[in-house]
Amino acid sequence: MDLPKEHLSDALDRIAAWRTDPDSALPCPVCGASGVEIIDRSARPYSEWYAMRCAQCGLDAALHIPLAGPAAY
């Protein structure tokens, strides 16, 4: 299942919490079940990509967060 738009903010909150403590059992942004899996597949410095999966509800989504990239001098 893709991430429903109404849960995007919750998903971004989960990613922020996961970055602070990658070993914590976070709730799924869709169903609330504990243990959502987050995988960092980023291509920094240009973008951040995260895979998010939940065994309970079948969530299997990729979130793309574009970054500004390196400054040209």
Residue, then its C-alpha position, 0 to 999 in steps of 0.5 A: m500500500d502506498l502512503p495516503k496523503e493525509h498521513l504524510s506529516d505523520a510519516l515525516d515525524r516518524i522519520a525525524a524520530w527514527r533519525t534521532d533513535p534508529d533502534s526505537a520501535l516507532p508506530c506506523p503512520v497509517c495504522g499505528a502498529s509498533g515497529v514500522e521499518i524505515i530504511d535510509r536510501s538517500a543520495r545526499p547532498y541532493s535528496e533524501w529517500y526513505a523506504m517505510r514498511c509496516a507488516q501489519c497494514g502492508l504499508d510499502a512507501a518511498l518518501h523523497i525529500p529534495l535538498a538544495g544541494p551543494a552551493a556553487y562558489 
